[in-house]
Amino acid sequence: MEANAQRSSEQGKRATLGKESRRKEKERLRRCERLNQDKIMRIEDFILEGPDNAIRTKELAKRTGLSPRDVLQAVQIRRRAGVPILSRKDAHGGLYLAEDTEQLMTYCRRLAQEEAALRQTRQIMEGMIL
């Protein structure tokens, strides 16, 4: 009898966790919906050309009224629309617009190198699991 009560209690906990997970997902979707087209379009108005003019995500969030997470989502949306928004990952890091095609090509080469390094790291880590 105790085993049945314990199983029932565990099932109740799982159901509660499932509800919580669904609630969080709905909340995330609502947050995404709040990213209205106007703010997404404005994002590039705050991003200047060239790596020397890179703006940090937090600063961009302050200027646009979006959260840092929403800024990154807006950047992805604008990239998919063909806006060449690049990022710099150093002490002066941030987001900037490509000045020319060469800068965009250099950025793409860097991304390919990072992707290869991540793939190699993943393979090493997966080897540790087996």
DSSP file (Angstrom, degrees, kcal/mol; ACC not computed):
  #  RESIDUE AA STRUCTURE BP1 BP2  ACC     N-H-->O    O-->H-N    N-H-->O    O-->H-N    TCO  KAPPA ALPHA  PHI   PSI    X-CA   Y-CA   Z-CA
    1    1 A M     >        0   0    0      0, 0.0     4,-2.0     0, 0.0     5,-0.2   0.000 360.0 360.0 360.0 -41.9    0.0    0.0    0.0
    2    2 A E  H  >  +     0   0    0      1,-0.2     4,-2.5     2,-0.2     5,-0.2   0.885 360.0  55.6 -61.4 -38.3    2.9    2.4    0.8
    3    3 A A  H  > S+     0   0    0      1,-0.2     4,-2.5     2,-0.2    -1,-0.2   0.894 107.2  49.6 -62.0 -40.7    4.5    1.6   -2.5
    4    4 A N  H  > S+     0   0    0      2,-0.2     4,-2.4     1,-0.2    -1,-0.2   0.907 111.5  48.2 -64.6 -42.1    1.2    2.7   -4.3
    5    5 A A  H  X S+     0   0    0     -4,-2.0     4,-2.2     2,-0.2    -2,-0.2   0.892 112.2  49.5 -64.7 -39.8    1.1    5.9   -2.3
    6    6 A Q  H  X S+     0   0    0     -4,-2.5     4,-2.4     2,-0.2    -2,-0.2   0.920 111.6  48.4 -65.9 -43.9    4.7    6.6   -3.1
    7    7 A R  H  X S+     0   0    0     -4,-2.5     4,-2.5     1,-0.2    -2,-0.2   0.910 111.5  50.3 -61.5 -42.9    4.2    5.9   -6.8
    8    8 A S  H  X S+     0   0    0     -4,-2.4     4,-2.1     1,-0.2    -1,-0.2   0.897 110.1  50.2 -62.5 -41.3    1.2    8.2   -6.8
    9    9 A S  H  X S+     0   0    0     -4,-2.2     4,-2.0     2,-0.2    -2,-0.2   0.905 110.8  49.0 -63.6 -42.7    3.1   10.9   -5.1
   10   10 A E  H  X S+     0   0    0     -4,-2.4     4,-2.3     1,-0.2    -2,-0.2   0.894 110.3  51.0 -64.8 -40.2    6.0   10.6   -7.7
   11   11 A Q  H  X S+     0   0    0     -4,-2.5     4,-2.3     1,-0.2    -1,-0.2   0.890 108.8  52.0 -64.4 -38.9    3.5   10.8  -10.6
   12   12 A G  H  X S+     0   0    0     -4,-2.1     4,-2.2     2,-0.2    -1,-0.2   0.896 109.0  50.0 -63.0 -40.6    2.0   13.9   -9.0
   13   13 A K  H  X S+     0   0    0     -4,-2.0     4,-2.6     2,-0.2    -2,-0.2   0.919 110.7  49.5 -63.7 -43.8    5.4   15.5   -8.8
   14   14 A R  H  X S+     0   0    0     -4,-2.3     4,-2.5     2,-0.2    -2,-0.2   0.900 110.3  50.4 -62.5 -41.0    6.1   14.7  -12.5
   15   15 A A  H  X S+     0   0    0     -4,-2.3     4,-2.3     2,-0.2    -1,-0.2   0.902 110.7  49.6 -63.5 -41.0    2.7   16.1  -13.6
   16   16 A T  H  X S+     0   0    0     -4,-2.2     4,-2.5     2,-0.2    -2,-0.2   0.922 110.9  49.3 -64.1 -43.9    3.5   19.3  -11.6
   17   17 A L  H  X S+     0   0    0     -4,-2.6     4,-2.5     1,-0.2    -2,-0.2   0.895 110.4  51.7 -61.6 -39.5    6.9   19.5  -13.3
   18   18 A G  H  X S+     0   0    0     -4,-2.5     4,-2.3     2,-0.2    -2,-0.2   0.907 110.4  47.8 -62.8 -42.5    5.3   19.0  -16.7
   19   19 A K  H  X S+     0   0    0     -4,-2.3     4,-2.6     2,-0.2    -2,-0.2   0.908 111.9  50.2 -64.0 -42.3    2.8   21.8  -16.0
   20   20 A E  H  X S+     0   0    0     -4,-2.5     4,-2.5     2,-0.2    -2,-0.2   0.906 110.4  49.9 -63.0 -42.3    5.6   24.1  -14.8
   21   21 A S  H  X S+     0   0    0     -4,-2.5     4,-2.1     2,-0.2    -1,-0.2   0.914 111.8  47.5 -63.0 -44.0    7.6   23.3  -18.0
   22   22 A R  H  X S+     0   0    0     -4,-2.3     4,-2.4     2,-0.2    -2,-0.2   0.891 111.2  52.1 -64.3 -39.5    4.6   24.1  -20.2
   23   23 A R  H  X S+     0   0    0     -4,-2.6     4,-2.3     1,-0.2    -2,-0.2   0.920 109.8  48.4 -62.7 -44.1    4.0   27.3  -18.3
   24   24 A K  H  X S+     0   0    0     -4,-2.5     4,-2.4     1,-0.2    -1,-0.2   0.886 110.7  51.2 -63.9 -38.5    7.6   28.4  -18.8
   25   25 A E  H  X S+     0   0    0     -4,-2.1     4,-2.2     2,-0.2    -1,-0.2   0.909 110.1  48.8 -65.4 -42.0    7.4   27.6  -22.5
   26   26 A K  H  X S+     0   0    0     -4,-2.4     4,-2.4     2,-0.2    -2,-0.2   0.902 111.1  51.0 -62.5 -40.6    4.2   29.7  -22.9
   27   27 A E  H  X S+     0   0    0     -4,-2.3     4,-2.2     1,-0.2    -2,-0.2   0.904 109.2  50.4 -63.3 -41.7    5.8   32.5  -21.0
   28   28 A R  H  X S+     0   0    0     -4,-2.4     4,-2.1     1,-0.2    -1,-0.2   0.906 110.3  49.9 -63.0 -41.6    8.8   32.4  -23.3
   29   29 A L  H  X S+     0   0    0     -4,-2.2     4,-2.1     2,-0.2    -2,-0.2   0.891 109.2  51.4 -65.2 -39.7    6.6   32.4  -26.4
   30   30 A R  H  X S+     0   0    0     -4,-2.4     4,-1.5     2,-0.2    -1,-0.2   0.902 108.3  52.4 -62.7 -39.6    4.7   35.5  -25.0
   31   31 A R  H  < S+     0   0    0     -4,-2.2     4,-0.5     1,-0.2    -2,-0.2   0.909 108.8  50.1 -62.0 -41.9    8.0   37.2  -24.5
   32   32 A C  H >< S+     0   0    0     -4,-2.1     3,-1.2     1,-0.2    -1,-0.2   0.882 106.6  55.4 -62.9 -38.8    8.9   36.5  -28.1
   33   33 A E  H 3< S+     0   0    0     -4,-2.1    -1,-0.2     1,-0.3    -2,-0.2   0.822  97.8  63.7 -64.3 -30.5    5.6   37.9  -29.3
   34   34 A R  T 3< S+     0   0    0     -4,-1.5     2,-2.5    -3,-0.2    -1,-0.3   0.680  76.3  94.4 -68.9 -15.9    6.4   41.1  -27.4
   35   35 A L  S <  S-     0   0    0     -3,-1.2    -1,-0.2    -4,-0.5    -3,-0.0  -0.508  72.8-164.4 -72.2  80.0    9.3   41.6  -29.8
   36   36 A N    >>  -     0   0    0     -2,-2.5     4,-1.9     1,-0.1     3,-0.6  -0.279  30.1-109.5 -72.9 159.2    7.2   43.7  -32.1
   37   37 A Q  H 3> S+     0   0    0      1,-0.2     4,-2.7     2,-0.2     5,-0.2   0.813 114.4  61.7 -56.5 -35.0    8.3   44.5  -35.6
   38   38 A D  H 3> S+     0   0    0      1,-0.2     4,-1.9     2,-0.2    -1,-0.2   0.929 106.9  42.8 -60.3 -47.1    9.0   48.1  -34.8
   39   39 A K  H <> S+     0   0    0     -3,-0.6     4,-1.1     2,-0.2    -1,-0.2   0.867 113.2  52.9 -69.3 -35.5   11.7   47.3  -32.2
   40   40 A I  H >< S+     0   0    0     -4,-1.9     3,-0.6     1,-0.2     4,-0.5   0.929 111.0  46.5 -64.3 -43.7   13.2   44.6  -34.4
   41   41 A M  H >< S+     0   0    0     -4,-2.7     3,-0.6     1,-0.2     4,-0.3   0.853 109.9  54.9 -66.7 -34.0   13.5   47.1  -37.3
   42   42 A R  H >X S+     0   0    0     -4,-1.9     3,-1.6    -5,-0.2     4,-0.7   0.718  85.5  84.5 -71.4 -20.4   15.0   49.7  -35.0
   43   43 A I  G X< S+     0   0    0     -4,-1.1     3,-1.2    -3,-0.6     4,-0.2   0.870  88.6  50.0 -54.4 -41.5   17.8   47.5  -33.8
   44   44 A E  G X4 S+     0   0    0     -3,-0.6     3,-0.7    -4,-0.5    -1,-0.3   0.683  96.6  70.1 -74.6 -15.5   20.0   48.3  -36.7
   45   45 A D  G <4 S+     0   0    0     -3,-1.6    -1,-0.3    -4,-0.3    -2,-0.2   0.733 102.7  45.9 -67.4 -20.9   19.5   52.0  -36.2
   46   46 A F  G << S+     0   0    0     -3,-1.2     2,-0.5    -4,-0.7    -1,-0.2   0.418  97.4  84.0-101.3  -1.1   21.6   51.6  -33.1
   47   47 A I    <   -     0   0    0     -3,-0.7     2,-0.1    -4,-0.2    49,-0.1  -0.914  65.8-155.7-109.8 123.5   24.4   49.5  -34.6
   48   48 A L        -     0   0    0      5,-0.6    49,-2.8    -2,-0.5     2,-0.2  -0.464  24.7 -93.6 -93.9 166.2   27.2   51.3  -36.4
   49   49 A E  B    S+a   97   0A   0     47,-0.2    49,-0.2    -2,-0.1     4,-0.1  -0.535  82.9  30.3 -78.6 143.5   29.5   50.1  -39.1
   50   50 A G  S >  S-     0   0    0     47,-2.7     3,-1.6    -2,-0.2    47,-0.2   0.357  83.2 -95.2  91.1 143.9   32.9   48.6  -38.3
   51   51 A P  G >  S+     0   0    0      0, 0.0     3,-1.4     0, 0.0    -1,-0.1   0.758 119.0  64.5 -63.6 -25.7   34.3   46.6  -35.4
   52   52 A D  G 3  S+     0   0    0      1,-0.3    -2,-0.1    -3,-0.0    -3,-0.1   0.687 103.7  48.9 -70.6 -15.8   35.7   49.8  -33.8
   53   53 A N  G <  S+     0   0    0     -3,-1.6    -5,-0.6    44,-0.1    -1,-0.3   0.131  81.1 146.6-107.1  18.5   32.1   51.0  -33.3
   54   54 A A    <   -     0   0    0     -3,-1.4     2,-0.4    38,-0.2    42,-0.2  -0.240  35.0-151.0 -59.1 142.1   30.8   47.7  -31.8
   55   55 A I  B     -B   95   0A   0     40,-2.3    40,-3.1    -7,-0.1    -1,-0.1  -0.959  15.8-119.0-118.6 134.5   28.1   48.1  -29.2
   56   56 A R     >  -     0   0    0     -2,-0.4     4,-2.4    38,-0.3     5,-0.2  -0.335  22.0-118.8 -69.7 151.8   27.6   45.7  -26.3
   57   57 A T  H  > S+     0   0    0      1,-0.2     4,-2.5     2,-0.2     5,-0.2   0.887 113.4  53.9 -59.1 -42.2   24.3   43.8  -26.0
   58   58 A K  H  > S+     0   0    0      1,-0.2     4,-2.1     2,-0.2    -1,-0.2   0.908 110.2  46.8 -61.6 -41.6   23.5   45.4  -22.6
   59   59 A E  H  > S+     0   0    0      2,-0.2     4,-2.3     1,-0.2    -1,-0.2   0.907 111.7  50.8 -66.5 -41.3   24.0   48.9  -24.0
   60   60 A L  H  X S+     0   0    0     -4,-2.4     4,-2.0     1,-0.2     6,-0.3   0.876 108.3  53.4 -62.6 -38.1   21.8   48.0  -27.1
   61   61 A A  H  X>S+     0   0    0     -4,-2.5     4,-2.2     2,-0.2     5,-0.6   0.925 108.9  48.8 -62.9 -44.8   19.2   46.7  -24.7
   62   62 A K  H  <5S+     0   0    0     -4,-2.1    -2,-0.2     1,-0.2    -1,-0.2   0.921 113.5  46.7 -60.1 -44.5   19.1   50.0  -22.8
   63   63 A R  H  <5S+     0   0    0     -4,-2.3    -1,-0.2     1,-0.2    -2,-0.2   0.807 120.6  36.3 -71.4 -30.1   18.9   52.0  -25.9
   64   64 A T  H  <5S-     0   0    0     -4,-2.0    -1,-0.2    -5,-0.2    -2,-0.2   0.664 101.8-122.8 -97.3 -18.5   16.1   50.0  -27.5
   65   65 A G  T  <5S+     0   0    0     -4,-2.2     2,-0.2     1,-0.3    -3,-0.2   0.551  72.0 123.0  84.7   7.2   14.1   49.1  -24.4
   66   66 A L      < -     0   0    0     -5,-0.6    -1,-0.3    -6,-0.3    -2,-0.2  -0.562  68.6-105.9 -93.1 163.0   14.4   45.4  -25.1
   67   67 A S     >  -     0   0    0     -2,-0.2     4,-2.4     1,-0.1     5,-0.2  -0.510  35.6-108.4 -77.9 159.1   15.9   42.8  -22.8
   68   68 A P  H  > S+     0   0    0      0, 0.0     4,-2.0     0, 0.0     5,-0.1   0.884 122.4  52.3 -55.6 -38.1   19.4   41.5  -23.7
   69   69 A R  H  > S+     0   0    0      1,-0.2     4,-1.9     2,-0.2     5,-0.1   0.920 109.5  47.8 -64.0 -43.4   17.9   38.2  -24.7
   70   70 A D  H  > S+     0   0    0      1,-0.2     4,-2.7     2,-0.2    -1,-0.2   0.842 107.0  57.8 -67.3 -33.1   15.4   39.9  -26.9
   71   71 A V  H  X S+     0   0    0     -4,-2.4     4,-2.5     2,-0.2    -1,-0.2   0.944 107.1  47.6 -59.6 -47.2   18.2   42.0  -28.5
   72   72 A L  H  X S+     0   0    0     -4,-2.0     4,-2.0     1,-0.2    -2,-0.2   0.874 112.1  49.7 -64.1 -36.6   20.0   38.8  -29.5
   73   73 A Q  H  X S+     0   0    0     -4,-1.9     4,-2.3     2,-0.2    -1,-0.2   0.911 110.8  49.7 -66.3 -41.4   16.7   37.4  -30.9
   74   74 A A  H  X S+     0   0    0     -4,-2.7     4,-2.6     2,-0.2    -2,-0.2   0.895 108.6  53.0 -63.3 -39.9   16.1   40.6  -32.9
   75   75 A V  H  X S+     0   0    0     -4,-2.5     4,-2.5     1,-0.2    -1,-0.2   0.921 109.0  49.6 -61.3 -44.0   19.7   40.4  -34.2
   76   76 A Q  H  X S+     0   0    0     -4,-2.0     4,-2.4     2,-0.2    -2,-0.2   0.915 110.5  50.1 -61.1 -43.2   19.0   36.9  -35.4
   77   77 A I  H  X S+     0   0    0     -4,-2.3     4,-1.2     1,-0.2    -2,-0.2   0.921 112.5  46.4 -61.2 -44.8   15.8   37.9  -37.1
   78   78 A R  H  <>S+     0   0    0     -4,-2.6     5,-2.5     2,-0.2    -1,-0.2   0.862 109.8  54.2 -68.7 -35.1   17.5   40.8  -38.9
   79   79 A R  H ><5S+     0   0    0     -4,-2.5     3,-1.9     1,-0.2    -1,-0.2   0.931 106.5  51.6 -61.9 -44.4   20.4   38.6  -39.9
   80   80 A R  H 3<5S+     0   0    0     -4,-2.4    -1,-0.2     1,-0.3    -2,-0.2   0.799 105.6  56.8 -61.6 -27.3   17.9   36.2  -41.5
   81   81 A A  T 3<5S-     0   0    0     -4,-1.2    -1,-0.3    -5,-0.2    -2,-0.2   0.446 129.0 -98.1 -83.4  -0.5   16.5   39.2  -43.4
   82   82 A G  T < 5S+     0   0    0     -3,-1.9    -3,-0.2     1,-0.3    -2,-0.1   0.549  75.1 142.4  99.5   7.9   20.0   39.9  -44.8
   83   83 A V      < -     0   0    0     -5,-2.5     2,-2.2    -6,-0.1    -1,-0.3  -0.742  51.8-132.9 -83.7 121.7   21.3   42.6  -42.5
   84   84 A P        +     0   0    0      0, 0.0    14,-2.3     0, 0.0     2,-0.6  -0.425  38.7 166.5 -79.4  72.9   25.1   41.9  -42.0
   85   85 A I  E     -C   97   0A   0     -2,-2.2    12,-0.2    12,-0.2     2,-0.2  -0.790  12.2-176.1 -89.7 119.9   25.2   42.2  -38.2
   86   86 A L  E     -C   96   0A   0     10,-3.6    10,-2.4    -2,-0.6     2,-0.4  -0.646  13.8-138.2-110.4 167.6   28.5   40.9  -37.0
   87   87 A S  E     -C   95   0A   0      8,-0.2     2,-0.4    -2,-0.2     8,-0.2  -0.960   1.7-147.5-130.6 151.4   29.9   40.4  -33.5
   88   88 A R  E     -C   94   0A   0      6,-2.8     6,-1.6    -2,-0.4     2,-0.4  -0.960   5.2-162.8-117.5 130.4   33.3   41.0  -32.0
   89   89 A K        +     0   0    0     -2,-0.4     2,-0.2     4,-0.2    -2,-0.0  -0.476  55.3  84.9-115.8  61.0   34.5   38.7  -29.1
   90   90 A D  S >  S-     0   0    0     -2,-0.4     3,-2.1     4,-0.0    -2,-0.1  -0.681 100.2 -65.6-137.8-165.5   37.4   40.6  -27.5
   91   91 A A  T 3  S+     0   0    0      1,-0.3    -3,-0.0    -2,-0.2    -2,-0.0   0.782 137.9  42.7 -60.1 -26.1   37.8   43.3  -24.9
   92   92 A H  T 3  S+     0   0    0      2,-0.1    -1,-0.3   -37,-0.0   -38,-0.2  -0.037  93.8 153.5-106.7  29.7   36.1   45.8  -27.1
   93   93 A G    <   +     0   0    0     -3,-2.1     2,-0.3    -6,-0.1    -4,-0.2   0.049   6.9 101.0 -62.5 165.2   33.4   43.2  -28.1
   94   94 A G  E     - C   0  88A   0     -6,-1.6    -6,-2.8   -38,-0.1     2,-0.3  -0.954  67.0 -50.8 152.5-167.1   29.9   43.9  -29.3
   95   95 A L  E     +BC  55  87A   0    -40,-3.1   -40,-2.3    -2,-0.3   -47,-0.3  -0.786  51.2 161.6-104.2 144.7   27.7   44.0  -32.4
   96   96 A Y  E     - C   0  86A   0    -10,-2.4   -10,-3.6    -2,-0.3     2,-0.3  -0.979  37.6-105.6-154.2 162.1   28.5   46.0  -35.5
   97   97 A L  E     -aC  49  85A   0    -49,-2.8   -47,-2.7    -2,-0.3   -12,-0.2  -0.721  42.7-104.8 -91.1 142.6   27.5   46.2  -39.2
   98   98 A A        -     0   0    0    -14,-2.3     3,-0.1    -2,-0.3    -1,-0.1  -0.439  21.9-153.7 -64.9 136.1   29.9   44.9  -41.8
   99   99 A E  S    S-     0   0    0      1,-0.2     2,-0.3    -2,-0.1    -1,-0.1   0.820  71.4 -10.8 -79.6 -32.5   31.6   47.8  -43.6
  100  100 A D  S  > S-     0   0    0      1,-0.1     4,-1.6    -3,-0.0    -1,-0.2  -0.929  76.7 -88.7-157.1 176.5   32.2   45.7  -46.8
  101  101 A T  H  > S+     0   0    0     -2,-0.3     4,-2.6     1,-0.2     5,-0.2   0.857 119.9  58.1 -64.5 -37.1   32.0   42.3  -48.4
  102  102 A E  H  > S+     0   0    0      1,-0.2     4,-2.4     2,-0.2    -1,-0.2   0.909 105.5  49.6 -61.1 -42.3   35.6   41.5  -47.3
  103  103 A Q  H  > S+     0   0    0      1,-0.2     4,-2.0     2,-0.2    -1,-0.2   0.895 111.3  49.7 -63.7 -39.7   34.8   42.1  -43.7
  104  104 A L  H  X S+     0   0    0     -4,-1.6     4,-2.2     2,-0.2    -2,-0.2   0.900 110.6  49.4 -65.5 -41.6   31.8   39.8  -44.0
  105  105 A M  H  X S+     0   0    0     -4,-2.6     4,-2.1     2,-0.2    -2,-0.2   0.898 110.0  51.0 -65.1 -41.1   33.9   37.1  -45.7
  106  106 A T  H  X S+     0   0    0     -4,-2.4     4,-2.1     1,-0.2    -1,-0.2   0.905 110.0  50.3 -62.2 -42.0   36.5   37.3  -42.9
  107  107 A Y  H  X S+     0   0    0     -4,-2.0     4,-2.3     1,-0.2    -2,-0.2   0.911 109.0  51.2 -62.7 -43.4   33.8   37.0  -40.3
  108  108 A C  H  X S+     0   0    0     -4,-2.2     4,-2.1     1,-0.2    -1,-0.2   0.881 108.5  51.8 -63.5 -38.4   32.4   33.9  -42.0
  109  109 A R  H  X S+     0   0    0     -4,-2.1     4,-2.0     2,-0.2    -1,-0.2   0.913 109.2  50.5 -63.7 -41.9   35.8   32.3  -42.1
  110  110 A R  H  X S+     0   0    0     -4,-2.1     4,-2.4     1,-0.2    -2,-0.2   0.905 109.0  51.4 -62.1 -41.7   36.2   32.9  -38.4
  111  111 A L  H  X S+     0   0    0     -4,-2.3     4,-2.5     1,-0.2    -1,-0.2   0.897 108.0  52.1 -62.2 -39.9   32.8   31.3  -37.7
  112  112 A A  H  X S+     0   0    0     -4,-2.1     4,-2.2     2,-0.2    -1,-0.2   0.893 109.8  49.4 -63.8 -39.3   33.8   28.3  -39.7
  113  113 A Q  H  X S+     0   0    0     -4,-2.0     4,-2.2     2,-0.2    -2,-0.2   0.919 111.9  48.0 -65.0 -43.7   37.0   27.9  -37.6
  114  114 A E  H  X S+     0   0    0     -4,-2.4     4,-2.5     1,-0.2    -2,-0.2   0.898 110.4  52.4 -63.5 -40.2   35.0   28.2  -34.4
  115  115 A E  H  X S+     0   0    0     -4,-2.5     4,-2.4     2,-0.2    -1,-0.2   0.914 109.3  48.9 -62.4 -43.2   32.5   25.7  -35.7
  116  116 A A  H  X S+     0   0    0     -4,-2.2     4,-2.2     2,-0.2    -1,-0.2   0.906 111.6  49.6 -63.5 -41.4   35.4   23.2  -36.4
  117  117 A A  H  X S+     0   0    0     -4,-2.2     4,-2.3     2,-0.2    -2,-0.2   0.906 111.7  48.3 -64.7 -41.5   36.9   23.7  -33.0
  118  118 A L  H  X S+     0   0    0     -4,-2.5     4,-2.7     2,-0.2    -2,-0.2   0.898 110.1  51.9 -65.2 -40.3   33.5   23.2  -31.3
  119  119 A R  H  X S+     0   0    0     -4,-2.4     4,-2.2     2,-0.2    -2,-0.2   0.921 110.6  48.5 -61.4 -43.6   32.9   20.0  -33.3
  120  120 A Q  H  X S+     0   0    0     -4,-2.2     4,-2.0     2,-0.2    -2,-0.2   0.915 111.7  49.1 -64.0 -43.3   36.3   18.7  -32.2
  121  121 A T  H  X S+     0   0    0     -4,-2.3     4,-2.6     1,-0.2    -2,-0.2   0.913 109.9  52.0 -62.1 -43.4   35.6   19.5  -28.6
  122  122 A R  H  X S+     0   0    0     -4,-2.7     4,-2.9     1,-0.2    -1,-0.2   0.913 108.4  50.8 -59.6 -43.3   32.2   17.8  -28.8
  123  123 A Q  H  X S+     0   0    0     -4,-2.2     4,-1.7     2,-0.2    -1,-0.2   0.891 110.4  49.3 -62.8 -39.9   33.8   14.7  -30.2
  124  124 A I  H  X S+     0   0    0     -4,-2.0     4,-1.1     2,-0.2    -2,-0.2   0.935 113.0  47.0 -63.2 -46.8   36.3   14.6  -27.4
  125  125 A M  H >X S+     0   0    0     -4,-2.6     4,-1.0     1,-0.2     3,-0.6   0.904 110.3  51.7 -64.0 -42.1   33.6   15.0  -24.8
  126  126 A E  H 3X S+     0   0    0     -4,-2.9     4,-1.4     1,-0.2     3,-0.4   0.850 104.7  58.2 -63.6 -32.3   31.4   12.3  -26.3
  127  127 A G  H 3< S+     0   0    0     -4,-1.7    -1,-0.2     1,-0.2    -2,-0.2   0.796 101.6  55.7 -65.3 -28.8   34.5   10.0  -26.2
  128  128 A M  H << S+     0   0    0     -4,-1.1    -1,-0.2    -3,-0.6    -2,-0.2   0.769 104.2  54.2 -73.1 -26.3   34.6   10.5  -22.5
  129  129 A I  H  <        0   0    0     -4,-1.0    -2,-0.2    -3,-0.4    -1,-0.2   0.884 360.0 360.0 -75.3 -39.6   31.0    9.3  -22.1
  130  130 A L     <        0   0    0     -4,-1.4    -1,-0.2     0, 0.0    -2,-0.2   0.485 360.0 360.0 -72.8 360.0   31.5    6.0  -23.9
